[in-house]
Amino acid sequence: MRGISFMTMATLALAHLSLARLANQKVIASDNDDMTEVHEALFQAGIIPNVISEFQPVLGLSASWSKDAAVSLGNSLDPSALSSPPSVHLEKADSVSSHEAGKSYVLTLTDPDAPSRDDPKWGEFCHWIATGLSLSASASKLEDVLEYKPPAPPEKTGPHRYVLIAFVPANGTTEPLNLSKPGDRKHWGASAPGHGVKDWAHANGLVPIAANFFYAQNKKQ
């Protein structure tokens, strides 16, 4: 150490600290890039702003029925593989606070293309509402508000968009939620076509925080 001056050691220490900060910034930038990609995919598919109002995702949302049937921002899945509820996980970005990580989220699954995208007279169609989704896989114990109904697109109606959305209370409460249960799956219980998860969430004081989607269609086209 005799040949290394104090100034040199200080310079090396500062360089090491700068590299550490740069690495952390790259991780956060990567998280932001991922969320930007999610937003862009939702926008390109017409999900933002038609199914969900404009928002910036801050959490990742993954869902899978099996290793061969996992949701991936607009991929196509076979309806026959979707008969039971999927395994759903939220993925925390480094920029998310520990307070957000400790919250419980609401999960929904909606089809805006019922019975078809060209004629969505039954849309949106509510396929699932559940509470108890969290960032900790071990803590996630979903409780149905409206039980899971598997996607079953009718014959000759083309591909349907199936949209998974995670919501959080707009007021930030961590108290148990008293969510309304739609009286009918069509239009999420509303009397007119075009009503859906956006209206239901607004009525229940919820805002979106994560989303993902896939396409599915009947084999007979």
VOPAGU-2260 file (C-alpha; in pm, 1 decimal, decimal comma):
REM VOPAGU-2260
SITE   aa  ch    i         X         Y         Z
SITE  MET   A    0       0,0       0,0       0,0
SITE  ARG   A    1     305,6     227,4      38,6
SITE  GLY   A    2     307,1     306,1    -334,8
SITE  ILE   A    3     -58,6     416,1    -347,6
SITE  SER   A    4    -131,0     771,8    -235,6
SITE  PHE   A    5    -431,7     874,2     -30,9
SITE  MET   A    6    -566,4    1069,4    -329,0
SITE  THR   A    7    -544,7     761,4    -550,9
SITE  MET   A    8    -731,6     551,8    -295,1
SITE  ALA   A    9    -999,3     818,7    -264,5
SITE  THR   A   10   -1034,1     836,5    -642,0
SITE  LEU   A   11   -1074,2     458,4    -665,8
SITE  ALA   A   12   -1335,7     461,9    -390,3
SITE  LEU   A   13   -1534,2     734,9    -566,3
SITE  ALA   A   14   -1512,4     545,9    -895,0
SITE  HIS   A   15   -1642,0     230,7    -727,5
SITE  LEU   A   16   -1931,9     426,7    -575,0
SITE  SER   A   17   -2014,4     583,9    -911,6
SITE  LEU   A   18   -2020,9     243,3   -1080,4
SITE  ALA   A   19   -2253,0     109,4    -811,5
SITE  ARG   A   20   -2488,6     403,5    -858,9
SITE  LEU   A   21   -2476,2     359,8   -1236,5
SITE  ALA   A   22   -2561,4      -9,1   -1205,1
SITE  ASN   A   23   -2857,4      74,8    -983,1
SITE  GLN   A   24   -2974,8     338,7   -1230,6
SITE  LYS   A   25   -2957,2      80,9   -1511,1
SITE  VAL   A   26   -3175,4    -159,0   -1310,7
SITE  ILE   A   27   -3434,3     113,0   -1252,2
SITE  ALA   A   28   -3413,6     217,2   -1618,3
SITE  SER   A   29   -3467,1    -144,2   -1719,5
SITE  ASP   A   30   -3776,3    -160,9   -1497,0
SITE  ASN   A   31   -3907,2     159,9   -1653,9
SITE  ASP   A   32   -3839,1      23,9   -2002,6
SITE  ASP   A   33   -4034,7    -291,7   -1918,0
SITE  MET   A   34   -4332,4     -88,8   -1796,1
SITE  THR   A   35   -4316,0     132,3   -2105,9
SITE  GLU   A   36   -4329,8    -182,4   -2318,5
SITE  VAL   A   37   -4637,9    -300,6   -2127,9
SITE  HIS   A   38   -4808,4      36,5   -2176,1
SITE  GLU   A   39   -4728,4      38,0   -2547,7
SITE  ALA   A   40   -4864,5    -315,3   -2596,0
SITE  LEU   A   41   -5186,7    -224,8   -2412,8
SITE  PHE   A   42   -5223,8      88,5   -2624,1
SITE  GLN   A   43   -5154,8     -86,1   -2955,4
SITE  ALA   A   44   -5417,0    -352,6   -2873,2
SITE  GLY   A   45   -5678,8     -86,2   -2801,3
SITE  ILE   A   46   -5697,2    -182,4   -2434,4
SITE  ILE   A   47   -5579,5     163,0   -2330,1
SITE  PRO   A   48   -5795,3     375,9   -2329,6
SITE  ASN   A   49   -6099,9     166,1   -2427,5
SITE  VAL   A   50   -6091,1    -110,1   -2164,1
SITE  ILE   A   51   -5876,1      75,3   -1907,6
SITE  SER   A   52   -5833,8     448,6   -1874,3
SITE  GLU   A   53   -5488,1     585,5   -1946,7
SITE  PHE   A   54   -5240,4     475,1   -1677,6
SITE  GLN   A   55   -4873,5     387,6   -1639,3
SITE  PRO   A   56   -4817,5      30,9   -1512,6
SITE  VAL   A   57   -4586,3      15,5   -1211,7
SITE  LEU   A   58   -4597,7    -359,6   -1144,6
SITE  GLY   A   59   -4555,4    -661,8   -1367,4
SITE  LEU   A   60   -4849,0    -904,2   -1389,1
SITE  SER   A   61   -4792,5   -1266,0   -1490,7
SITE  ALA   A   62   -5047,6   -1545,0   -1527,3
SITE  SER   A   63   -5005,2   -1905,4   -1633,9
SITE  TRP   A   64   -5215,4   -2219,1   -1655,7
SITE  SER   A   65   -4913,0   -2435,1   -1736,5
SITE  LYS   A   66   -4560,2   -2392,8   -1871,0
SITE  ASP   A   67   -4709,6   -2398,5   -2221,2
SITE  ALA   A   68   -4995,9   -2160,7   -2143,2
SITE  ALA   A   69   -4863,3   -1835,9   -2000,0
SITE  VAL   A   70   -4981,9   -1482,6   -2073,8
SITE  SER   A   71   -4728,8   -1266,6   -2256,4
SITE  LEU   A   72   -4860,4    -928,9   -2377,5
SITE  GLY   A   73   -5084,2   -1038,9   -2661,1
SITE  ASN   A   74   -4980,2   -1395,1   -2730,8
SITE  SER   A   75   -5238,9   -1652,9   -2841,0
SITE  LEU   A   76   -5359,7   -1928,6   -2608,2
SITE  ASP   A   77   -5578,6   -2232,6   -2673,1
SITE  PRO   A   78   -5910,7   -2204,3   -2482,6
SITE  SER   A   79   -5895,3   -2576,4   -2402,2
SITE  ALA   A   80   -5592,3   -2506,9   -2179,3
SITE  LEU   A   81   -5773,4   -2242,1   -1973,9
SITE  SER   A   82   -6039,4   -2446,6   -1795,5
SITE  SER   A   83   -5920,9   -2373,2   -1440,1
SITE  PRO   A   84   -5803,9   -2046,5   -1279,3
SITE  PRO   A   85   -5444,6   -1952,2   -1362,8
SITE  SER   A   86   -5158,8   -1898,8   -1123,2
SITE  VAL   A   87   -5120,1   -1521,0   -1100,1
SITE  HIS   A   88   -4825,4   -1320,4    -967,4
SITE  LEU   A   89   -4738,2    -955,2    -936,6
SITE  GLU   A   90   -4376,3    -863,2   -1001,9
SITE  LYS   A   91   -4220,2    -578,6    -806,2
SITE  ALA   A   92   -4001,7    -322,4    -977,6
SITE  ASP   A   93   -3705,4    -190,1    -778,6
SITE  SER   A   94   -3863,7     154,3    -775,7
SITE  VAL   A   95   -4175,3      30,0    -590,1
SITE  SER   A   96   -4181,7     119,0    -221,1
SITE  SER   A   97   -4210,6    -138,1      55,5
SITE  HIS   A   98   -4546,3      20,8     143,3
SITE  GLU   A   99   -4680,2     -62,5    -204,0
SITE  ALA   A  100   -4531,0    -409,5    -177,6
SITE  GLY   A  101   -4732,8    -476,6     136,0
SITE  LYS   A  102   -5069,5    -396,6     -18,2
SITE  SER   A  103   -5337,0    -640,4    -129,3
SITE  TYR   A  104   -5460,7    -604,1    -486,1
SITE  VAL   A  105   -5780,8    -680,4    -677,3
SITE  LEU   A  106   -5758,0    -901,9    -986,3
SITE  THR   A  107   -6000,9    -898,4   -1279,1
SITE  LEU   A  108   -6032,7   -1078,0   -1613,5
SITE  THR   A  109   -6249,5    -922,6   -1883,6
SITE  ASP   A  110   -6338,8    -987,5   -2249,1
SITE  PRO   A  111   -6425,8    -670,2   -2442,1
SITE  ASP   A  112   -6487,5    -870,1   -2761,9
SITE  ALA   A  113   -6797,5   -1070,2   -2668,1
SITE  PRO   A  114   -6934,4   -1226,8   -2878,2
SITE  SER   A  115   -6689,7   -1080,8   -3133,9
SITE  ARG   A  116   -6468,3    -777,7   -3177,1
SITE  ASP   A  117   -6679,0    -668,8   -3476,5
SITE  ASP   A  118   -7003,1    -701,0   -3277,4
SITE  PRO   A  119   -6928,6    -664,2   -2903,2
SITE  LYS   A  120   -7295,2    -653,9   -2799,9
SITE  TRP   A  121   -7223,5    -864,4   -2489,7
SITE  GLY   A  122   -6909,2    -673,2   -2404,8
SITE  GLU   A  123   -6751,8    -639,0   -2183,6
SITE  PHE   A  124   -6792,9    -986,4   -2040,5
SITE  CYS   A  125   -6670,9   -1039,0   -1684,4
SITE  HIS   A  126   -6474,4   -1361,7   -1643,7
SITE  TRP   A  127   -6328,5   -1316,0   -1296,9
SITE  ILE   A  128   -6300,0   -1087,3    -994,9
SITE  ALA   A  129   -6078,7   -1187,0    -702,7
SITE  THR   A  130   -5915,0   -1019,5    -405,0
SITE  GLY   A  131   -5604,9   -1103,7    -203,7
SITE  LEU   A  132   -5343,0   -1073,5    -477,4
SITE  SER   A  133   -5009,5    -958,1    -336,9
SITE  LEU   A  134   -4645,3    -917,4    -430,4
SITE  SER   A  135   -4551,9   -1206,6    -204,6
SITE  ALA   A  136   -4634,5   -1536,8    -374,2
SITE  SER   A  137   -4668,9   -1709,7     -37,9
SITE  ALA   A  138   -4911,8   -1442,6      82,7
SITE  SER   A  139   -5135,1   -1452,9    -223,5
SITE  LYS   A  140   -5456,0   -1629,5    -136,2
SITE  LEU   A  141   -5717,7   -1526,5    -384,6
SITE  GLU   A  142   -6079,0   -1499,9    -275,1
SITE  ASP   A  143   -6342,8   -1484,6    -546,5
SITE  VAL   A  144   -6585,5   -1195,9    -566,2
SITE  LEU   A  145   -6711,4   -1350,7    -890,2
SITE  GLU   A  146   -6580,4   -1698,9    -962,9
SITE  TYR   A  147   -6358,0   -1772,0   -1260,1
SITE  LYS   A  148   -6540,2   -1851,2   -1585,6
SITE  PRO   A  149   -6305,9   -1999,5   -1849,1
SITE  PRO   A  150   -6273,7   -1817,6   -2181,3
SITE  ALA   A  151   -6498,6   -1984,2   -2440,1
SITE  PRO   A  152   -6510,3   -1771,8   -2754,4
SITE  PRO   A  153   -6797,9   -1874,4   -2986,1
SITE  GLU   A  154   -6742,1   -2025,5   -3329,5
SITE  LYS   A  155   -6653,6   -1793,6   -3617,2
SITE  THR   A  156   -6599,2   -1487,3   -3398,3
SITE  GLY   A  157   -6225,5   -1448,3   -3449,4
SITE  PRO   A  158   -5971,4   -1377,3   -3177,1
SITE  HIS   A  159   -6089,5   -1226,0   -2849,7
SITE  ARG   A  160   -5876,6   -1007,3   -2622,8
SITE  TYR   A  161   -5874,1   -1134,5   -2265,9
SITE  VAL   A  162   -5741,8    -868,7   -2030,2
SITE  LEU   A  163   -5605,7    -928,2   -1679,7
SITE  ILE   A  164   -5589,1    -616,1   -1464,3
SITE  ALA   A  165   -5467,3    -561,2   -1109,0
SITE  PHE   A  166   -5625,5    -274,1    -917,1
SITE  VAL   A  167   -5550,9     -95,3    -590,4
SITE  PRO   A  168   -5782,8     127,6    -382,5
SITE  ALA   A  169   -5749,3     488,1    -495,2
SITE  ASN   A  170   -5755,4     608,4    -133,3
SITE  GLY   A  171   -5467,4     379,1     -34,3
SITE  THR   A  172   -5662,3     191,1     231,0
SITE  THR   A  173   -5538,1    -143,7     354,4
SITE  GLU   A  174   -5873,6    -227,7     513,5
SITE  PRO   A  175   -6086,2    -512,4     369,9
SITE  LEU   A  176   -6274,9    -397,9      61,8
SITE  ASN   A  177   -6650,7    -416,5      21,4
SITE  LEU   A  178   -6659,6    -469,1    -354,3
SITE  SER   A  179   -6981,6    -490,5    -551,2
SITE  LYS   A  180   -7054,1    -813,1    -737,9
SITE  PRO   A  181   -7188,6    -759,6   -1090,8
SITE  GLY   A  182   -7543,4    -889,4   -1122,8
SITE  ASP   A  183   -7462,0   -1025,8   -1467,4
SITE  ARG   A  184   -7138,2   -1107,8   -1644,3
SITE  LYS   A  185   -7252,0    -927,7   -1961,7
SITE  HIS   A  186   -7155,5    -559,7   -1953,5
SITE  TRP   A  187   -7031,4    -622,4   -1597,6
SITE  GLY   A  188   -7389,0    -596,7   -1476,7
SITE  ALA   A  189   -7475,0    -275,3   -1660,6
SITE  SER   A  190   -7782,7    -254,8   -1881,8
SITE  ALA   A  191   -7610,9    -133,4   -2197,6
SITE  PRO   A  192   -7328,4    -264,6   -2420,0
SITE  GLY   A  193   -6986,1    -109,0   -2381,2
SITE  HIS   A  194   -6984,0    -100,6   -2002,7
SITE  GLY   A  195   -6712,3    -300,3   -1835,6
SITE  VAL   A  196   -6430,0    -324,0   -1587,9
SITE  LYS   A  197   -6343,6      46,5   -1613,0
SITE  ASP   A  198   -6690,6     147,5   -1489,9
SITE  TRP   A  199   -6697,4    -122,4   -1220,6
SITE  ALA   A  200   -6353,8     -20,7   -1091,1
SITE  HIS   A  201   -6449,6     347,3   -1079,6
SITE  ALA   A  202   -6768,1     267,0    -886,3
SITE  ASN   A  203   -6561,2      68,3    -634,6
SITE  GLY   A  204   -6289,4     330,5    -592,1
SITE  LEU   A  205   -6016,1     129,8    -765,6
SITE  VAL   A  206   -5734,9     237,0    -996,8
SITE  PRO   A  207   -5526,9      10,1   -1225,4
SITE  ILE   A  208   -5166,8     -63,1   -1135,2
SITE  ALA   A  209   -5076,4    -358,4   -1363,2
SITE  ALA   A  210   -5215,7    -539,9   -1667,2
SITE  ASN   A  211   -5147,7    -815,9   -1917,2
SITE  PHE   A  212   -5351,8    -974,8   -2194,7
SITE  PHE   A  213   -5377,6   -1260,6   -2440,7
SITE  TYR   A  214   -5581,6   -1365,0   -2742,0
SITE  ALA   A  215   -5795,2   -1678,5   -2772,3
SITE  GLN   A  216   -6032,6   -1798,9   -3040,0
SITE  ASN   A  217   -6255,2   -2093,5   -3121,3
SITE  LYS   A  218   -6096,3   -2351,5   -3351,4
SITE  LYS   A  219   -6395,2   -2324,8   -3584,6
SITE  GLN   A  220   -6352,5   -2009,4   -3788,9
